Amino acid sequence: MRLPRRTTVLAAAVLAGALIAPTVAAADPFHEDNARHVLLLSVDGLHQADLSWYIRQHPSSALAALVARGVDFTHASTPVPSDSFPGMLAQATGGNPDTTGVYYDSSYNRALLPAGTTTCPAGAPTGADVEFTETAERNPNSVDAGQGLSGLPGNILALTSHPETLIDPAKLPVDPKTCKPVFPHQYLKVNTIFEVARQHNLRTAWSDKHGLRDPRRALWHGCAGPVHP
C-alpha cells in the first residue's frame, strides 16, 4: 500500500521560472511577454519543507534560481489518492481524480467491457478491470515494450513518439458503444496541457523516469516529438 505523499511541482518559463502551488509569493512571471517556453518538473515526494531547506543550503542551485526568479507557492498538496498516476494528471490537466476519471493505474469501470471482448451485443452486462500498467505492453519483457529497437540500451532515445502503438489492444478494456479497445488517452475525461499547446501549433515533449514500461505515458497523446524514458 502506498502512503499519501506531498509532491512539489516546478514549472519554469525559459526567461521566468515558477514553483506551483496555491499561495502566491511573487509577481506572476507568466505575464511576461518574452516567456516563450515552459518547463514542468515533477519531483515525487519533495515536500515544501524539503525545498526550503535545500534552497537555504544551496542558494546557488538551479532550484534556488527557479524560486528566486518566479513564483513560490508554499502550500501545494497532491490529490487524493496521491499515487503518481492521478498526481501527474492533476499537474497536466488541473483536474482531480473525479474530474479526470483516473484514480489509480489499476481500477474498475462499470461502464466498460473486459479486455479481449470482441462482440458487444446490446444489453450485455458491463464492468471491467482497467489496467494501464506495463502489463498492457506488446512485450512487457523488453525495455522498449516491443518496438524492436536494436543496440539497446544505447539507442533508447530512438523510442517512438507514439507510445500508444506499443500497447496491446487485446489487453485494454472495451467500449460497449463502439466495441473497440479504450486506449489511455481516450480514457481520460479531460484534455491535457499538451493537447492545448498542440491546438495552438506549439511543440511539446515529455521525458519520464520510467523506461517505456508504462502505457500511462500514452496519455500524453498530444505530445509532439519523442516521449523519452
C-alpha positions in Angstrom: 0.0 0.0 0.0 1.4 3.4 -0.9 1.0 6.1 1.7 -0.2 9.6 0.7 2.6 11.9 -0.3 3.0 15.5 -1.0 4.6 16.5 -4.3 6.4 19.7 -5.2 6.0 20.8 -8.8 8.3 23.2 -10.6 7.1 25.0 -13.7 9.6 27.3 -15.3 9.4 29.6 -18.3 12.8 29.9 -20.1 13.0 33.6 -19.0 10.9 33.3 -15.9 10.6 30.3 -13.6 7.8 29.4 -11.2 7.1 27.0 -8.3 3.4 25.9 -8.5 1.0 25.7 -5.5 -1.9 27.7 -4.0 -0.3 30.7 -2.3 1.4 33.4 -4.4 4.6 34.9 -3.0 5.8 37.0 -6.0 4.5 38.6 -9.2 3.2 36.2 -11.8 6.0 35.6 -14.3 3.7 34.1 -16.9 2.5 37.6 -17.8 5.9 38.3 -19.2 5.7 38.8 -23.0 9.1 37.3 -23.6 8.5 33.9 -21.9 8.3 31.5 -24.9 8.9 28.1 -23.3 7.5 26.4 -20.2 9.2 23.6 -18.3 7.3 21.4 -15.9 9.3 19.4 -13.4 7.6 17.0 -11.1 9.7 15.8 -8.1 7.9 12.9 -6.5 8.0 13.1 -2.7 9.6 16.5 -2.5 7.9 18.5 0.4 7.8 22.2 0.6 10.0 21.9 3.8 12.5 19.9 1.8 12.6 22.5 -0.9 13.0 25.4 1.6 15.8 23.5 3.4 17.6 22.7 0.1 17.5 26.3 -1.1 18.9 27.6 2.2 21.7 25.0 2.0 22.3 25.5 -1.7 21.5 29.2 -2.6 23.3 28.9 -5.9 21.4 25.8 -7.1 19.1 25.6 -10.1 16.1 25.1 -7.7 17.0 28.2 -5.8 17.2 30.2 -9.1 13.8 29.0 -10.2 12.2 30.1 -6.9 14.0 33.4 -6.9 13.0 34.3 -10.4 9.5 33.1 -10.4 6.5 32.4 -8.1 6.8 30.4 -4.9 3.6 28.7 -3.9 4.1 27.2 -0.5 1.0 25.0 0.2 0.8 22.6 -2.6 -0.5 19.1 -2.0 -1.4 16.1 -4.1 -4.9 15.0 -5.0 -6.4 12.0 -3.2 -5.4 9.3 -3.8 -1.8 10.7 -4.1 -0.4 8.0 -6.3 1.9 9.2 -9.1 -0.7 8.5 -11.8 -3.5 10.7 -10.6 -1.0 13.1 -9.2 0.7 13.6 -12.5 -2.6 14.0 -14.2 -3.5 16.8 -11.7 -0.5 18.7 -12.8 -1.1 18.1 -16.5 -4.8 18.8 -16.5 -5.7 20.8 -13.4 -8.3 18.1 -12.6 -8.7 15.8 -9.6 -9.4 12.1 -10.0 -13.2 12.6 -10.0 -12.7 15.0 -12.9 -10.1 13.1 -14.9 -11.6 9.7 -14.3 -8.3 8.2 -13.1 -7.9 7.2 -9.5 -5.1 4.7 -9.9 -3.3 2.7 -12.6 -5.4 -0.3 -11.7 -9.1 0.3 -11.3 -12.6 -1.0 -12.1 -15.0 0.7 -14.5 -18.7 -0.3 -14.5 -19.3 1.2 -18.0 -16.8 -0.8 -20.0 -16.4 -4.4 -21.1 -13.4 -6.7 -20.2 -10.2 -6.7 -22.2 -10.4 -9.2 -25.1 -14.1 -8.6 -25.7 -14.8 -8.9 -29.5 -18.6 -9.0 -29.6 -20.8 -6.3 -27.9 -24.5 -7.3 -28.1 -26.9 -4.7 -26.9 -27.7 -5.0 -23.2 -24.6 -7.1 -22.4 -23.6 -6.7 -18.8 -20.7 -4.2 -18.3 -17.9 -4.0 -15.8 -14.2 -4.3 -16.4 -10.8 -4.1 -14.8 -8.8 -1.2 -16.2 -5.0 -2.0 -16.1 -3.0 0.9 -17.5 0.3 -0.6 -16.4 3.3 -2.2 -18.1 1.3 -5.4 -18.4 -0.5 -3.9 -21.3 2.6 -3.5 -23.4 3.1 -5.6 -26.6 6.2 -7.0 -24.9 6.4 -6.4 -21.2 9.7 -8.2 -21.0 11.5 -5.7 -23.3 12.8 -2.3 -22.2 11.4 -0.9 -25.5 8.0 -2.5 -24.9 8.2 -4.4 -28.1 9.2 -1.7 -30.6 12.1 -3.9 -31.7 15.0 -1.4 -31.3 18.5 -2.8 -31.9 21.5 -1.9 -29.8 19.6 -1.4 -26.5 20.1 0.4 -24.2 22.4 2.7 -26.2 19.7 3.8 -28.7 16.9 4.1 -26.2 16.3 7.7 -27.4 15.1 6.2 -30.6 11.8 5.2 -28.9 8.7 6.1 -30.8 6.9 9.4 -30.1 3.7 7.4 -30.3 3.8 5.1 -27.2 0.1 4.1 -27.8 1.4 2.0 -30.7 3.3 -0.2 -28.2 0.2 -1.1 -26.3 -1.5 -4.5 -27.0 -5.2 -3.6 -27.8 -6.3 -7.0 -26.6 -5.2 -6.1 -23.1 -7.3 -3.0 -22.9 -11.0 -2.6 -21.7 -13.6 -2.3 -24.5 -16.1 0.4 -25.1 -19.6 -1.3 -25.4 -20.8 1.5 -27.8 -18.0 1.0 -30.3 -16.8 -2.4 -29.4 -13.3 -1.1 -29.7 -10.4 -1.0 -27.1 -10.1 2.1 -25.0 -6.6 3.5 -25.1 -5.2 5.5 -22.1 -5.6 8.9 -23.9 -9.2 8.0 -24.7 -9.9 7.0 -21.2 -9.1 10.4 -19.8 -12.1 12.6 -19.4 -10.4 16.0 -19.8 -7.7 17.4 -22.1 -4.1 17.9 -21.1 -1.7 20.9 -21.3 0.0 19.0 -24.2 -3.2 19.0 -26.3 -3.9 22.6 -25.5 -0.4 23.5 -26.7 -0.7 21.4 -29.9 -4.1 23.1 -30.7 -2.1 26.4 -30.7 0.6 25.0 -33.0 3.1 24.7 -30.2 5.6 21.9 -29.8 5.7 19.7 -26.7 7.8 16.8 -25.5 7.8 14.5 -22.4 10.6 12.9 -20.5 9.9 10.3 -17.8 11.9 8.4 -15.2 10.5 5.1 -16.4 11.6 3.2 -19.4 8.8 2.6 -22.0 7.4 0.2 -19.4 4.3 2.2 -18.6 1.4 2.7 -21.0 0.2 5.6 -18.8 2.5 7.8 -20.8 0.3 7.2 -23.8 -2.0 9.7 -22.0 0.3 12.4 -23.4 -1.1 11.6 -26.9 -0.9 15.3 -27.7 2.9 15.4 -27.5 4.9 16.3 -30.5 8.4 15.0 -30.5 9.9 12.0 -28.6 8.4 10.7 -25.4 11.7 9.7 -23.8 12.3 7.5 -20.8 
